[in-house]
Amino acid sequence: MSTTQTEHHRSGPPSDGPLSWLRMLGPRGRRAFGGAFGGYALDSYDYFTLPLSMVAISAYFSLDNGQTGLLTTVTLVVSALGGALAGILADRIGRVKALMVTVATYAVFTVACGFAPNYETLMLFRALQGLGFGGEWAVGAILVAEYATAKHRGRTLGAVQSAWAAGWGLAVLVYTLVFAFLDDDIAWRVMFWTGALPALLLVYVRRHVTDAPAAAAQRAASTRRGSFATIFRGRLLRATLFATLLSTGVQGGYYTLATWVPTYLKTERGLTVVGTGGYLALLISGAFIGYLTGGYLTDRIGRKRNIMLFAVLSALGVLAYTQIPEGANELLLVLGFPLGFCMSAIFSGFGSFLSELYPTEVRGTGQGFTYNSGRAVGAFLPTLVGFLSDSWGVGGALALGAVGYGLAVVALAGLPETRGKELV
């Protein structure tokens, strides 16, 4: 019997209430949840310092849309390498140690971006930030997944995923304040400097968070920990290929919107900094609730059905959001909430789904590679939008995000349903 299960029996029969997933984690599992949630929230915060500051950065360095879009693509492409390396590290030295490495990496290089003297240096620092950014989610999700029960794993990992919206919201709040009181030429630098916040999380993780004992013991006993070769042969090859395709589609659609919506609202819809923050608040509120709802649904209807449902709804939402006529900005406000809801709920099943596709000894490697390789390939969509926006307009080019969600639907056909699977 696993340590987590033993803790459950000692504490009496579990409740089926809305927070039963949290109680079922046990004390150590809840501390792990806190570390993973905080790490992912600050990962999100550090990521969004760039999209929110892109207009100011573009003006400061005299960049066109293609060049600014390339900053995002470089971050996401390098995140594939970071995610793969962090996955191997998690399988070899443990989830908690790997989590600390990823958090420290993205924090240091986010701050460094604020000191960049030119475009090329900014791109280099942003690429290095991608190393930590790519690995944090995969490592944190696996850490919590190995504490969670099969019955509640979907909603537990959905709650971890909701940290992305929390970090995004914090970034928008800081952005609104910083750009309201400082000149744009210094405000974008201050945004990056606030990326030092994750240093506080490292203290908590080091003192209070440990790997799930049963999973750690099983991983230590294996002779093939962290092997790339293993996830590309036998029965795992199919899972690796189709999971990468799934991640490519979903993240291509998501990052297209996450990167370009702030610019779209300011340049084509004519909103002020405060107005943009208000519209984004609705989008982010929808995202937070979407993560939690999607986590619940992934346990109720299954991993594949949840992703399928929200892939279709997200594609329709993107098309509707980007085709609203001029002079109808109030419709952007109305559609922002459901769009944020759908494009986030689709991610809620990823943590549990990818964890369940791989055995313990290569779980970090498999999840780190598939999630982040998909993110790297999907990252070319934001750059394509940047280049096409000069002729199509940002709003018109943004509609390409719907293509990614169609690709995700195709990928699901090659993957098994894993709801209820115990992690071994």
C-alpha positions as CSV (number, residue, x, y, z in Angstrom):
1,M,0.0,0.0,0.0
2,S,1.3,3.5,-0.8
3,T,2.2,6.0,1.9
4,T,-0.5,8.3,0.6
5,Q,-3.2,5.6,0.9
6,T,-2.0,4.7,4.4
7,E,-2.4,8.3,5.5
8,H,-5.9,8.2,4.2
9,H,-6.9,5.2,6.2
10,R,-5.4,6.7,9.4
11,S,-7.4,9.8,8.9
12,G,-10.7,7.9,8.5
13,P,-13.0,7.5,5.5
14,P,-12.6,10.2,2.9
15,S,-15.4,12.7,2.2
16,D,-17.0,13.0,-1.3
17,G,-17.3,16.8,-0.9
18,P,-15.9,19.4,-3.2
19,L,-12.5,19.5,-1.4
20,S,-12.2,15.7,-0.9
21,W,-9.3,15.6,-3.5
22,L,-7.3,18.0,-1.2
23,R,-7.9,16.0,1.9
24,M,-7.0,12.7,0.1
25,L,-3.6,14.0,-0.6
26,G,-2.5,13.8,3.1
27,P,-0.2,16.3,4.8
28,R,2.8,15.7,2.7
29,G,0.8,15.7,-0.5
30,R,-0.8,19.0,0.4
31,R,2.6,20.5,0.9
32,A,3.7,19.2,-2.4
33,F,0.5,20.7,-3.9
34,G,1.4,24.0,-2.4
35,G,4.9,23.9,-3.9
36,A,3.7,22.9,-7.3
37,F,0.9,25.4,-7.3
38,G,3.3,28.2,-6.3
39,G,5.9,27.2,-8.8
40,Y,3.4,27.1,-11.7
41,A,1.8,30.4,-10.7
42,L,5.2,32.2,-10.7
43,D,6.2,30.4,-13.9
44,S,3.1,31.9,-15.5
45,Y,3.9,35.3,-14.0
46,D,7.4,35.3,-15.4
47,Y,6.1,34.1,-18.8
48,F,3.5,36.9,-19.2
49,T,6.0,39.7,-18.4
50,L,6.9,39.5,-22.1
51,P,3.4,39.4,-23.8
52,L,2.2,42.2,-21.6
53,S,5.3,44.3,-22.4
54,M,5.5,43.6,-26.1
55,V,4.2,46.9,-27.3
56,A,6.6,48.9,-25.2
57,I,9.5,46.5,-26.1
58,S,8.7,46.8,-29.8
59,A,8.8,50.6,-29.6
60,Y,12.0,50.7,-27.5
61,F,14.0,48.5,-29.9
62,S,12.1,49.5,-33.1
63,L,10.8,46.0,-33.8
64,D,8.2,44.8,-36.3
65,N,5.5,42.2,-35.3
66,G,7.6,39.4,-36.7
67,Q,10.5,40.2,-34.5
68,T,8.4,40.5,-31.4
69,G,6.6,37.3,-32.2
70,L,10.0,35.6,-32.5
71,L,10.8,36.4,-28.8
72,T,7.8,34.2,-27.8
73,T,8.7,31.5,-30.2
74,V,12.3,31.3,-29.0
75,T,11.1,31.0,-25.4
76,L,8.8,28.2,-26.3
77,V,11.2,26.3,-28.6
78,V,14.0,26.4,-26.0
79,S,11.4,25.3,-23.4
80,A,11.2,21.9,-25.2
81,L,14.9,21.4,-24.4
82,G,14.3,22.6,-20.8
83,G,11.3,20.3,-20.4
84,A,13.1,17.3,-21.7
85,L,16.1,17.9,-19.5
86,A,14.0,18.6,-16.4
87,G,12.0,15.4,-17.1
88,I,15.2,13.3,-17.1
89,L,16.4,15.2,-14.1
90,A,13.2,14.4,-12.2
91,D,13.5,10.7,-12.9
92,R,17.2,10.6,-11.9
93,I,17.5,13.0,-8.9
94,G,13.9,13.3,-7.8
95,R,10.9,15.5,-8.4
96,V,11.5,18.1,-5.7
97,K,15.2,18.7,-6.5
98,A,14.3,19.1,-10.2
99,L,11.5,21.5,-9.3
100,M,13.9,23.7,-7.5
101,V,16.3,23.8,-10.4
102,T,13.6,24.8,-12.9
103,V,12.2,27.6,-10.6
104,A,15.6,29.1,-10.0
105,T,16.4,29.0,-13.7
106,Y,13.3,30.8,-14.9
107,A,13.6,33.4,-12.1
108,V,17.2,34.3,-12.8
109,F,16.8,34.8,-16.5
110,T,13.5,36.7,-16.3
111,V,15.3,39.3,-14.1
112,A,18.2,39.3,-16.6
113,C,15.8,40.2,-19.4
114,G,15.2,43.5,-17.6
115,F,18.9,44.5,-18.1
116,A,19.0,43.6,-21.8
117,P,20.8,46.5,-23.7
118,N,19.5,45.3,-27.1
119,Y,17.1,43.0,-28.9
120,E,19.7,40.2,-29.4
121,T,20.5,40.1,-25.7
122,L,16.9,40.1,-24.8
123,M,16.3,37.1,-27.1
124,L,19.2,35.3,-25.5
125,F,18.0,35.8,-21.9
126,R,14.4,34.9,-22.9
127,A,15.7,31.7,-24.5
128,L,17.5,30.8,-21.3
129,Q,14.4,31.6,-19.3
130,G,12.7,29.0,-21.4
131,L,14.9,26.3,-20.0
132,G,13.3,26.7,-16.6
133,F,9.9,27.6,-17.9
134,G,9.7,24.4,-19.9
135,G,10.5,22.1,-17.1
136,E,8.5,23.5,-14.1
137,W,5.0,22.3,-15.0
138,A,6.0,18.8,-16.0
139,V,8.0,18.2,-12.8
140,G,5.4,19.8,-10.5
141,A,2.5,17.9,-12.1
142,I,4.2,14.6,-11.7
143,L,5.1,15.4,-8.1
144,V,1.5,16.0,-7.2
145,A,0.1,13.2,-9.5
146,E,2.1,10.6,-7.5
147,Y,0.4,11.7,-4.3
148,A,-3.1,11.9,-5.8
149,T,-5.6,9.0,-5.9
150,A,-6.8,7.7,-9.3
151,K,-10.3,8.8,-8.5
152,H,-9.3,12.4,-7.8
153,R,-6.2,12.8,-10.0
154,G,-7.9,14.8,-12.7
155,R,-9.4,17.5,-10.4
156,T,-6.2,17.6,-8.3
157,L,-4.0,18.3,-11.4
158,G,-6.7,20.7,-12.7
159,A,-6.3,22.7,-9.5
160,V,-2.5,22.8,-10.0
161,Q,-3.2,23.9,-13.6
162,S,-5.4,26.8,-12.3
163,A,-2.2,28.3,-10.9
164,W,-1.4,29.5,-14.4
165,A,-4.4,31.8,-14.3
166,A,-3.5,33.0,-10.8
167,G,0.0,33.9,-12.1
168,W,-1.4,35.5,-15.2
169,G,-3.8,37.6,-13.2
170,L,-1.0,38.8,-10.9
171,A,1.1,39.7,-13.9
172,V,-1.8,41.8,-15.4
173,L,-2.3,43.5,-12.0
174,V,1.4,44.4,-11.8
175,Y,1.5,45.4,-15.4
176,T,-1.5,47.8,-15.0
177,L,0.2,49.5,-12.0
178,V,3.7,49.6,-13.4
179,F,2.7,51.0,-16.8
180,A,0.2,53.4,-15.3
181,F,2.9,55.1,-13.2
182,L,6.1,54.7,-15.1
183,D,7.2,55.6,-18.6
184,D,7.1,52.7,-21.1
185,D,10.9,52.8,-21.6
186,I,11.5,51.8,-18.0
187,A,8.2,50.1,-17.2
188,W,9.0,47.0,-19.3
189,R,12.3,46.5,-17.5
190,V,10.6,46.8,-14.1
191,M,8.1,44.1,-15.2
192,F,11.0,41.7,-15.8
193,W,12.7,42.6,-12.5
194,T,9.7,41.6,-10.6
195,G,10.3,38.1,-11.9
196,A,12.6,37.6,-8.8
197,L,9.5,36.6,-6.8
198,P,10.1,32.9,-7.2
199,A,13.2,33.0,-5.0
200,L,10.8,33.1,-2.0
201,L,9.2,29.8,-3.2
202,L,12.5,28.0,-3.2
203,V,12.8,28.5,0.6
204,Y,9.4,26.8,1.1
205,V,10.0,23.9,-1.2
206,R,13.4,23.2,0.3
207,R,12.1,23.1,3.8
208,H,8.7,21.5,3.4
209,V,8.2,19.4,0.2
210,T,9.3,15.8,-0.4
211,D,8.7,13.3,-3.2
212,A,5.9,10.7,-2.8
213,P,7.7,7.9,-0.8
214,A,6.2,5.0,-2.7
215,A,7.0,6.4,-6.1
216,A,10.5,7.5,-5.0
217,A,11.3,4.0,-3.8
218,Q,9.9,2.4,-7.0
219,R,11.9,4.8,-9.2
220,A,15.1,4.2,-7.2
221,A,14.8,0.4,-7.7
222,S,14.6,0.8,-11.5
223,T,17.7,0.4,-13.7
224,R,16.2,2.5,-16.6
225,R,15.4,5.8,-15.0
226,G,15.2,8.9,-17.2
227,S,15.9,7.1,-20.5
228,F,14.9,8.8,-23.8
229,A,15.3,5.5,-25.6
230,T,12.6,3.9,-23.5
231,I,9.8,6.4,-24.5
232,F,10.6,5.8,-28.2
233,R,10.3,2.1,-28.3
234,G,7.7,-0.7,-27.7
235,R,4.3,0.3,-26.5
236,L,5.4,3.7,-25.4
237,L,6.4,4.9,-28.9
238,R,2.8,5.3,-30.0
239,A,1.9,7.2,-26.8
240,T,4.9,9.5,-27.2
241,L,4.1,10.4,-30.8
242,F,0.4,11.1,-30.4
243,A,0.9,12.9,-27.0
244,T,3.4,15.2,-28.7
245,L,0.9,15.9,-31.5
246,L,-1.8,16.6,-29.0
247,S,0.3,19.0,-27.1
248,T,1.4,20.7,-30.3
249,G,-2.2,21.4,-31.3
250,V,-3.5,22.6,-27.9
251,Q,-0.5,24.7,-27.1
252,G,-0.2,26.2,-30.6
253,G,-3.8,27.5,-30.2
254,Y,-3.3,28.7,-26.7
255,Y,0.0,30.5,-27.0
256,T,-1.2,32.3,-30.2
257,L,-3.9,33.9,-28.1
258,A,-1.8,34.4,-25.0
259,T,0.9,36.2,-27.0
260,W,-1.1,38.4,-29.3
261,V,-4.4,39.3,-27.5
262,P,-2.8,42.1,-25.4
263,T,-1.3,43.6,-28.6
264,Y,-4.6,43.1,-30.4
265,L,-6.6,44.9,-27.7
266,K,-4.2,47.9,-27.6
267,T,-3.4,48.4,-31.3
268,E,-6.5,47.3,-33.2
269,R,-9.2,47.8,-30.6
270,G,-7.8,51.0,-29.3
271,L,-7.9,50.2,-25.6
272,T,-5.8,51.9,-22.9
273,V,-3.5,50.1,-20.5
274,V,-6.2,50.1,-17.9
275,G,-8.8,49.1,-20.4
276,T,-6.7,46.2,-21.7
277,G,-6.2,45.1,-18.1
278,G,-10.0,45.1,-17.6
279,Y,-10.6,43.0,-20.6
280,L,-7.9,40.6,-19.7
281,A,-9.4,40.2,-16.2
282,L,-12.5,38.7,-17.7
283,L,-10.4,36.4,-19.9
284,I,-8.3,35.3,-16.8
285,S,-11.3,34.8,-14.6
286,G,-12.8,32.5,-17.2
287,A,-9.4,30.7,-17.4
288,F,-9.3,30.1,-13.6
289,I,-12.8,28.7,-13.4
290,G,-12.1,26.7,-16.6
291,Y,-9.1,24.9,-15.1
292,L,-11.1,23.9,-12.0
293,T,-14.2,22.8,-14.1
294,G,-12.1,20.9,-16.6
295,G,-10.3,19.1,-13.8
296,Y,-13.7,17.9,-12.4
297,L,-14.9,16.9,-15.9
298,T,-11.8,15.0,-16.7
299,D,-12.5,12.7,-13.7
300,R,-16.2,12.5,-14.6
301,I,-16.2,12.0,-18.4
302,G,-12.7,10.9,-19.0
303,R,-9.4,12.5,-20.2
304,K,-10.1,12.3,-23.9
305,R,-13.7,13.5,-23.9
306,N,-12.8,16.5,-21.8
307,I,-10.0,17.5,-24.3
308,M,-12.2,16.8,-27.3
309,L,-15.1,18.9,-25.9
310,F,-13.0,22.0,-25.1
311,A,-10.9,21.7,-28.3
312,V,-14.1,22.2,-30.4
313,L,-15.4,25.0,-28.1
314,S,-12.0,26.8,-28.1
315,A,-11.7,26.8,-31.8
316,L,-15.2,28.3,-32.1
317,G,-14.4,30.8,-29.4
318,V,-11.2,32.0,-31.2
319,L,-13.0,32.5,-34.5
320,A,-15.8,34.4,-32.8
321,Y,-13.5,36.6,-30.7
322,T,-11.3,37.7,-33.6
323,Q,-14.1,38.4,-36.0
324,I,-16.0,41.0,-33.9
325,P,-16.5,44.1,-36.0
326,E,-15.0,47.5,-35.1
327,G,-17.1,49.6,-32.7
328,A,-18.4,46.5,-30.9
329,N,-15.8,46.2,-28.1
330,E,-18.4,45.4,-25.6
331,L,-18.7,42.0,-27.3
332,L,-15.0,41.4,-26.6
333,L,-15.9,41.8,-22.9
334,V,-18.8,39.3,-23.2
335,L,-16.8,36.7,-25.1
336,G,-13.6,37.0,-23.1
337,F,-14.9,35.0,-20.2
338,P,-16.1,31.9,-22.2
339,L,-13.0,32.0,-24.4
340,G,-10.7,32.0,-21.3
341,F,-12.8,29.2,-19.8
342,C,-12.6,26.9,-22.8
343,M,-9.0,27.4,-23.8
344,S,-8.0,26.7,-20.2
345,A,-10.3,23.8,-19.3
346,I,-8.7,21.8,-22.2
347,F,-5.4,21.8,-20.2
348,S,-6.9,20.4,-17.0
349,G,-6.6,16.8,-18.1
350,F,-3.0,17.1,-19.3
351,G,-1.3,16.6,-16.0
352,S,-3.2,13.4,-15.2
353,F,-3.4,12.1,-18.8
354,L,0.3,12.4,-19.5
355,S,1.3,11.1,-16.1
356,E,-0.9,8.0,-16.7
357,L,0.6,7.2,-20.1
358,Y,4.1,6.4,-18.6
359,P,5.5,4.2,-15.9
360,T,7.1,5.7,-12.8
361,E,10.7,5.3,-13.9
362,V,10.3,7.3,-17.1
363,R,7.2,9.4,-16.2
364,G,9.2,12.6,-15.9
365,T,11.0,11.9,-19.2
366,G,7.8,11.1,-21.1
367,Q,5.7,13.9,-19.7
368,G,8.6,16.5,-20.0
369,F,9.3,15.5,-23.6
370,T,5.8,15.3,-25.0
371,Y,4.4,18.4,-23.3
372,N,7.3,20.6,-24.1
373,S,8.2,19.3,-27.6
374,G,4.5,20.0,-28.5
375,R,4.9,23.5,-27.0
376,A,8.0,24.1,-29.1
377,V,6.4,23.0,-32.4
378,G,3.2,24.8,-31.6
379,A,5.2,28.0,-30.8
380,F,5.7,28.6,-34.5
381,L,2.0,29.7,-34.7
382,P,2.6,32.9,-32.7
383,T,5.5,33.8,-35.0
384,L,3.4,33.1,-38.1
385,V,0.7,35.3,-36.7
386,G,3.3,38.1,-36.2
387,F,4.4,37.9,-39.8
388,L,0.9,37.6,-41.3
389,S,-0.5,40.4,-39.1
390,D,1.1,43.1,-41.3
391,S,-1.2,42.1,-44.2
392,W,-4.1,40.4,-42.4
393,G,-4.2,42.5,-39.2
394,V,-3.6,41.0,-35.8
395,G,-7.2,40.0,-35.4
396,G,-7.3,38.2,-38.7
397,A,-4.1,36.3,-38.2
398,L,-5.2,35.3,-34.7
399,A,-7.9,33.1,-36.2
400,L,-5.1,30.7,-37.1
401,G,-5.2,29.6,-33.5
402,A,-8.3,27.5,-34.3
403,V,-6.1,25.3,-36.5
404,G,-4.1,24.1,-33.5
405,Y,-7.3,22.9,-31.8
406,G,-8.3,20.9,-34.9
407,L,-4.9,19.1,-34.8
408,A,-5.5,18.2,-31.1
409,V,-8.8,16.4,-32.1
410,V,-7.0,14.3,-34.6
411,A,-4.3,13.3,-32.1
412,L,-6.8,12.0,-29.6
413,A,-7.6,9.1,-32.0
414,G,-4.2,7.6,-31.3
415,L,-4.3,7.7,-27.5
416,P,-5.9,5.4,-24.9
417,E,-8.3,6.6,-22.2
418,T,-6.6,6.4,-18.9
419,R,-9.2,7.5,-16.4
420,G,-9.0,5.5,-13.2
421,K,-5.5,4.2,-13.8
422,E,-3.2,3.6,-10.8
423,L,0.3,5.0,-11.3
424,V,2.9,2.2,-11.3
